Amino acid sequence: MEDEPDIYMTDPHAKTVFGIIQALKIIYAGKLDTKWPIQAEHDVLYVGGDHISQSSDDGKKLHALGFHWDESADCWAYFT
């Protein structure tokens, strides 16, 4: 991602609007889950993206941005 500041990789919680936008760019740069692309429940944002493995470079970036893989929902999730 060319337009990203280095700070998002050093922010342990990545609780910024910029971080969420960057994560969505990573997830939707690949295959888009058109049935359940994004869902919010209480304090969790669920985002499709099972095409991105946790160990990939993009998966590592998502972790750095505060997202985690939710096994029960089978998608990436972010606590707000």
C-alpha positions as CSV (number, residue, x, y, z in Angstrom):
1,M,0.0,0.0,0.0
2,E,1.7,3.0,-1.3
3,D,-0.2,5.8,0.5
4,E,0.1,4.4,4.0
5,P,2.0,6.1,6.8
6,D,4.4,4.0,8.8
7,I,2.5,4.7,12.0
8,Y,-0.2,2.2,11.3
9,M,2.3,-0.6,11.6
10,T,3.6,0.7,15.0
11,D,0.2,1.5,16.5
12,P,-0.6,-1.6,18.7
13,H,-4.3,-1.1,18.5
14,A,-4.6,0.5,15.1
15,K,-7.8,2.3,16.3
16,T,-7.9,4.8,13.5
17,V,-10.3,5.4,10.6
18,F,-7.3,5.2,8.3
19,G,-6.4,1.8,9.6
20,I,-9.9,0.4,9.0
21,I,-10.0,1.9,5.5
22,Q,-6.6,0.3,4.7
23,A,-7.8,-3.0,6.0
24,L,-10.9,-2.9,3.8
25,K,-8.7,-2.0,0.8
26,I,-6.6,-5.1,1.5
27,I,-9.6,-7.4,1.9
28,Y,-11.5,-6.1,-1.1
29,A,-8.5,-5.9,-3.4
30,G,-9.0,-9.6,-3.9
31,K,-12.2,-11.7,-4.1
32,L,-15.3,-9.9,-2.7
33,D,-17.7,-12.0,-0.7
34,T,-20.9,-10.7,-2.3
35,K,-23.3,-12.6,0.0
36,W,-21.9,-11.3,3.3
37,P,-19.3,-8.6,2.5
38,I,-19.5,-6.7,5.8
39,Q,-21.6,-6.9,8.9
40,A,-21.5,-5.1,12.3
41,E,-22.8,-6.6,15.5
42,H,-22.6,-4.6,18.8
43,D,-18.8,-4.0,19.0
44,V,-17.5,-6.2,16.2
45,L,-17.1,-5.5,12.5
46,Y,-17.1,-8.7,10.5
47,V,-15.6,-8.6,7.0
48,G,-15.5,-11.3,4.4
49,G,-12.1,-12.2,3.1
50,D,-11.4,-15.9,3.5
51,H,-9.1,-15.7,0.5
52,I,-6.4,-14.1,2.7
53,S,-4.5,-16.4,4.9
54,Q,-3.4,-15.2,8.3
55,S,0.3,-16.0,7.5
56,S,0.3,-14.1,4.2
57,D,1.7,-10.6,4.0
58,D,-1.8,-9.2,3.7
59,G,-2.9,-11.3,6.7
60,K,0.0,-9.9,8.7
61,K,-1.0,-6.4,7.7
62,L,-4.6,-7.0,8.8
63,H,-3.3,-8.3,12.2
64,A,-1.2,-5.1,12.5
65,L,-4.3,-3.0,11.8
66,G,-6.2,-4.7,14.7
67,F,-8.2,-7.3,12.7
68,H,-8.2,-11.0,13.7
69,W,-9.5,-14.2,12.0
70,D,-12.7,-15.2,13.6
71,E,-13.0,-19.0,13.4
72,S,-16.7,-19.1,14.3
73,A,-17.7,-16.5,11.7
74,D,-15.1,-17.7,9.2
75,C,-14.1,-14.1,8.3
76,W,-11.9,-11.2,9.5
77,A,-13.2,-9.3,12.5
78,Y,-12.4,-6.0,14.2
79,F,-13.4,-5.0,17.8
80,T,-14.5,-1.4,17.9
